[in-house]
């Protein structure tokens, strides 16, 4: 039995479909090349089309970069047709075919070098890619110029005196065609693939204004006789650089194409000779390199800014998720203590309600006592509801709200939530805030989370050290330098180790076996977002103290 080497039917049909799609595209590219050669052809030296402007080559080189060396077949067919239809060459057919073969091989190799050797990104999103494209095109143009002049000298169609006159315009024309047209075609192809095919009316108006400025500058440059016209050429940098700064590489490519087309047309209109064409095109090369570099640098910066904004948005989202996780981690550690805290007032309320019911059902019962029992039961229920409400507020997730926050009630809420955890660990928790202290400006839930986290860390540190008379004190005071309200959390625990103090507020820094290392980092982030600061004021054993400085509603102390 022999294995079949024929392609599968589906594979063969897909290849055939690809060929049928490639043929019309190739014919269209060939037509564009010949049309551009007809528009761009002005001069010829000894049968060599040495015009210093070759836009057709720029289009085909872009196709080679996009679709690989196979697209170079369009260049071969285009050169042959252009020699027949445009140049009306006097060269022999073998020489025409040799010229076409040399140009095709050189630019196919240059395109392959750009793609595989230089790792060119065809979207030209970086300065490196633009420079690599220009380098590959320049290398191909130099090789073509050397080989073609050598070939024509060998066949006797070009004398040694004509070498410089033919080689320089040929080299300049090929390089300027690639430098101006190839980036434009590649950017248009990238825009087509991304679906960006429309133009805003404002852009159309701006393009018209640029065209007017470019036309005026070009007319001044080309209408001025002799070398005087070169003095005004630098004026063309104004619209090109403006377009590059406004719209990046795309704006630079369009502006350069407009300048080049207008320059060639007006030079031909005013009857400038081959030498003037070459000199103006050499200046155009400098302007093209400048415009492309400015444009791609602007595009790179805008891309970097866009990525930075996206990364910042992702970081903020992750930070919000971490803060939410921190709130849950904070409260989950107090869940059993909170259950005990709620169970106490609910048990007392149930006993008081049962006693009041028994009094009411007893003939001649003491109704005043029953009323007092019910009133006390209501107070106990309100206390339990307050604990639940404050815990729910800590867990609530939402956008930060900037509002004045009374510091005293804030500390009372923190103590109410954390007292059960402290009691369960045999730690005395107290709070103290002087009367008349200004309010702080910020998000109540977030500031409460910071204070809770510091208090809980202090309670855990004291409990883990086994301090017999463990104490945690939560207080607030006015700070004069800098002005603001300070919230202080002090404990008589073991202190903070030397190696941990320097990185205490960095993520993943923790001394707990089951700690996430996010609590203090989240606290620092929240305080910084409020325009304040957090610090370890004392790390000594028995006198550990954290301080949180927050801006107050007013710049002076009460």
N, C-alpha and C positions, 0 to 999 in steps of 0.2 A: 504494500500500500504506500502511495506517495502522497505527501502533504501538498495541498494546493497553495500556490503562491499568489493567487489572484486576490485583489482586495475585496472585502465584503461589499455587498450591493449598496448598503447605506453609505459606506465610506467612499465608494466610487462616485455615487450620486452627489455627495457633498463636495467632492473635489471638482466635479464637472460644474456644479453650481457656482463654486468659487471662481473657476475659470471664466464662466459666462459673465459673472459680475465684474471681473477684472478687465475684460476686453473693452467694454464701454468706458470705464474709468480711464484706462490707458489711452484710448483714442481721444477722450476729452483733454487729458493732460497734454497729449501731442499737439492738439489744435491750439491750446493755450500757449505752448512753447513757441510754435511757429508764428502765432500772432504777435507775441511779445518780441520775437526776433525781428519781425517786420517793423514794429513800432520803434524798436531800439536801434536798429541798424542805421549807421550814418557813414562810416568810413571803412575802407578796406586797404590793406597794404599787401601788395604782391599776391593777391588772391586769398589772403588770410583775413577773415572778418575780425579785425583788431579794434573794434569800437570799444571805447572805455565805459561801456554800460551794457550789461548782459542780464536783464531781468528774467529771461526764460530759464537760464541756468539756476537762478535762485529758487524758482518754483520746483524744478526737477530735483535739485539737491534736497529740498525739504521733503519731497516724496521718497527719496532714497533713505533719508533719516527716519521717516515714518514707517516705510514698508520694506526696508532692506535693499540690498544691492540689485534685486530683480527689477526694481523700478528704474534702474539705469538704462534699460532697454528703450525707454521713452527718449532719453537723451541721445542715444545712437540714431534712432529714427528721426528725431527732431533736427539733429545736425545735418543729416543727409537731405531732408526736405528743405531746410532753410538754405542750404547751398544751391538747391535747384530753384526754389521759388523766390527767395529773397536776395541772395547775393549774386545769383547768375554767374557762378564761379568759372574761372578759366582753368582751374586745376583739373588734372586728369582724374578719372573715376577711381583708380586704385589709390591715389593720394587723398581724395575726399574720404574714402572709406577708412584709410589709415588714420586721418585726422579724427574722424568720428570714433574709431576704436580707441585711440589714445585718450581722448577726453572722457569717454564712457568708463574705461578701466580706471583712470585716475580718480574720478569723482565717486565711482563705486567704492574704491579702496578708501577714499577719504570718509565717505559715509560709514563704512564698516569700522574704520578707526574710531570715529566719534561714538558709535553705538557700543562697540564691544571693548575697544581699547581704553577709551576715555570715560565709559559708563555715562553717556549723555542722557539726561532726562529731557525728553522731547517737549515737555511743557515749559522748559526754560524758567523754572521757578527760582533758580539760584544764580548768582553771579558766576559761579564756577561753570555752569552749563552754557551760559552765553559765551564766556571766554573759550571754552572747549569747542563750541561750534565754530567760532571765528577762526580758531587755530587750525581745526581740521579743514575748513574751507580754504584758508590761506595756503596750507600745505598742498592741497590738491591743485590750487591755481598755480603755485610755483612749479610744481611738477609738470603740469600741462604746458605752461609757457616754455619751459626748457626743452621738453620733448618735441613740441610742435616746431619751434624754431630750428632745432637740430634736424628734424625730418625735412623741413623745407630747404635748409642749406644743403643737406645731402642730396636732394633731388634737383638742386640748382634753381629752385623757384624763389629763393631768397638770398640776396647778396649779404656779405659780411657787414656792409655799411647800413643795411636795412634792419639788422638784428635788434638794435636798441629801439628804433622807431616802431617796430612791430611788437616786441616783447613787452615793453612797458605798458602800452595801452591794453594789450591782451590781459596782462596780469591785473592791472587796475580794474578793467571791466569785469573780469570774473569775480574778483574779491568784492567789489562794490555791489555786484548783483547778489552774491550770497549774503553779504552783510546787511543789505537793506531788505531784500525780499524773503529770504529763508526764515528769519525770525518772525516776520509778519505772517507767513503761511502757517508756521508751527503754532503761533498763538491763535490764529483763526481756527485751526483744526482742534486745538484744546477747548476753545469756546464752543465749538459745534458739538463736541463730545459731551461737554458739561451741560448743554441745553441753553447756554446764554446766547441767544440769537437776536434779541431785541435791542433797540436803542431808545433811550428816554429822549423826549423832545428837548430837554435842556442840553443833552450831549450833542444833538444835531446842531443846535444854535451855537454851541461852543466850537464845534468842528468848523462851522461856517466862518466864525470869527478868526480861527487859526488859519484857515485857508486864505482869507483876505490879507492877513499879516504876512503869511508866507509869500503870497503873490506879489505884494508890494516890495518886500525885501529882494525877491528874486529879480524883479524888473529893475531895481536899482543896481543890482550886481551885474546883470548881463547886459544892460543897456549902456553902462559906462564903458567907453572904449579903452582898450589897452589894459595895462597892469593896474590902472586905477580901480577897476571893478573888484580886484582881489581885496582891496581895503575894506569893502563893505560886506564881505562874505561872513564875517563874524556876527553880523546882525541876525543871521539865520539861526544862531544858537538860542536866541530869545524864545521863539515859538517852540523849538524842539525841546529845550530844557523845561519850559513851562508845561508842555503836554506831558513830559516824563514825570515831573513832580506831581501834577494833578492826577494822572491816571496810570502811573507806573510804566511797566514795559510795554503794555498795549498802546498807551498814548504815544510813547517814543517811536514804536514801529510805524504807526499810522502817520505821524508827523514826518518821519524820515522818508517814507514812501512818497508823501506829497511833495516834499522838497526835491527829492531826486527826479520825479517825473516832471515837475515844473522846471527844474534846472536844465534837463536834457532838451525839453521842448523849446525853451527860450534861447538856449545856446544855439540850437539849430535855426531858430527863427532869425536871430541876429547875425547868422553867418560866421560864427567862430570856427577857426580851423582846428585841426587834429591836436595841435600842441596845446591850445587853450582848453579844449575838452579835457585832455589828460590832466592839466594842472588844476582845473576846477574839480575834477573827480578825485584827485589826491586830497584836496581840502575837504571834499565830501566824505572821504574815508575817515578823516579825523573827527568830523562832526558826527558821523554815524557811530563811531566807537564811543564818543562822549555821551551821545543820547542813549545808547543801549545800556551803558554802565549806570548812568543816572537812573534810567527807568527800572532796571532790574534791582538796583539797591533800594529804591522806593518800594517796589513790589515785595522784596524780601522783608523790609521793615514792616509793611502792612500785614504780611502773612504772619510774621512773628508776633505782632500786636494782637492779631486775631487769635492765634494759638494761646497767647498769654491770657487774653480775656476768657477764652474757653477753659483754660486750666484753672484760672482764678474762680470761675463759676463752679467747676467741679470741686475745687478745694473747699469753697464755701459750703457746697452741698455735703461734702464729706464731714466738714467741721460741724455742720448742724446735726448730721447723723451721729457723730461722736458725742456731741453735747447731749443729744437725746438718750444715747446709750449710757452716758454718764449719769443722767438723772435716774434712769431705771436701775442702774447698778447701785446708785446711792440709796434709793428707797428699798430695793430688794434686800439690802443688808439689814434694814430696820423692820422688815415685814413682821417678824415674830413679836418684836417689841411694840410695834404699832398695834398689833392685834391685842396684846395685853393692855395697852393704853386705852383702847376702845372698849375692851371687855369690862374694865373696872367701872366706868360711869354707867354703862348699860346694865351691869349687874346691880349697881346701886339704884338706878332708876326703876328697875323691875321690882326690887324689894320695897322701895318707897311707894310705888303704884299699888302693889299688893296690900301694903299696910293701909293705904288710903281707902282702898276698896273694902277692906275688912271693917274699917271705922264707919264707913258710910252704911254698910249692911247691918251694923250693930245698932239696935234700938237705943236712942239717946247717946249716940257716939259723939265724940268731940270733933265737930266739923272744922273748927279752926285748925286743929292738928292735921286733919286730912288735907285741908287746903295748903298748909305749909309743906306737907309731904309731897303733894303734887307739884308745888312750885319748885321744890328742891329737885324733884325728878326731871322737870323740864330743863333746869340748869345743867344737870348731868347729861341729858340727851343733847343739849346744845353744845356742850363741851366735846362730846364724841363726834357730833356733826362738824364742828370746827376742825378737829384733827383730820377728818376725812377730806374736808374741803381744802385744807392747806396741802395735804399730800397730793390731792388731785391737781392743784395748781402747779406743784413742782413737776409733775409728770406731763402737764399740758404742753403741747408742741404748737408753736405758732410763730409769726413774725415778731421780732423784738419791738416793744412799744416803749418809746421814750416819754416818760412822764415823771413829775415830782413824786418822790417816795419818802414817806416819813420813816426815819430810821428806827425810832423806838418801837412802833408796832411791828416793823420788819423783824427786829431782833426777837420780839415776843413770839412771833409766828415760828421762827427758827427753833427757839427753845421748846415751844409746844410740840413740835414734830420730833425733835431730837431727844427730849427728856426721857421717853420710854427706853430708847437705846442706851442712854447714859445710866439710867437706873438699873437696867438689866446687867450692866457691867460694873455696878457699884461705883459709879463716878458721879460726883456732884456737879451739876451744870447750872450756872448762873448767868444772868444777863443784866447789863447796866448801861443806860443811855441818859445823859444829862438833859434836863428839860430845856426847851428852846433851841435845840440843835436844828440847823437848817436841813431841809430835805435834800436828797441827792437826786440827780437826773439820770434816769435809765429805765431798764426793763425790770419790773419787780420780780418776776419769776427767775430771771437769770441771776440777779444779785442775790436772791434767796438761795439759789443753787450754790453759788460761790460760798456763802456763809455756812450752809449745811455741810458742804464737802469739807471745809476746814474744821468745823466742829466734829464731824464724824471721824476724821483722821485723828484729831486730838484724843477723842474718847477711845478709839482703838489703840492708839499708842500707849495711853495711860493704862488701859486694861491689860494689854499684852505685857507691859513691864511689871504688873502685879503691885503697883503702888498702893499702899494700904489706905491712904486718905486722898484718893485721886480727885483732882479738881480740874474743871475746864471753865474758863471765864470768857464770855462773849460781851464785848463792850464797844462803845463808840465815843468819839471825841472830835473836837474841831482842830484842824491842822492849819497853822499859819504859813508855813513855808514847806511846800507850796500850799496855797489855800485850798481847802476842801474838807471833806468829812472822812475820818479814818475809822474803819471797823477793825477791831483787834480780837484775835482768838489766842488766848494764852492757856498753857497747861503746865502741870508739874510732872510731866512724864520724863522719859529717858533722854530727850533731846534728839537732835538730828546728827547722824554720823558725818565726819569731815568729808568723806568721799562722795556723799550724796548731796551735800548742801549746794555745790556748784551747778548741778544739773537737775535740781529739784523740779523745775517748771518745764522741763523738756519732755516730749512724749516718750512713753515706754520706760520712764524712770520710776521705780517703785522698790520699796523694801519689804513688801508683803509677798508671801508665797503665792497667794491667789490673786494678787493685784494686777490690774490691766496697765497701770502706768499712764492713765489718761486723765485722772481726776484733776491734778494740779495744773496740767497742761491746758485743760479745758477752762479751768478757773482763770489762768493767765490770759487766755485768748478773750474770754468774756470781759475781763477788767480792761484790757487794752482797747477793745471795741467801744467801751464806755468812756474812753479818754482818761483812764486812771492807771494805776500801777499796783502790783502786788509784790510783796517782798517777805523774806524770812528775816525778821528783825532780831531774833535771838534764837540760837540753836543749843544753848547751854542746858545740861540736864537739870530738871526741876524748874526751868524758866524758859520754856520754848514759847515763842510768840510770832505769829504771822500778822502782817498789817496790809490792809486793803485801803488805798486812797481813791476816793471817788469825787468827781466834780459836784459841787453843791449848787442849788438854785440861788445864786447870789455870790458875790466875790468877797464879802466881808463876814466875819464871824458875828454871831448874834450879840 
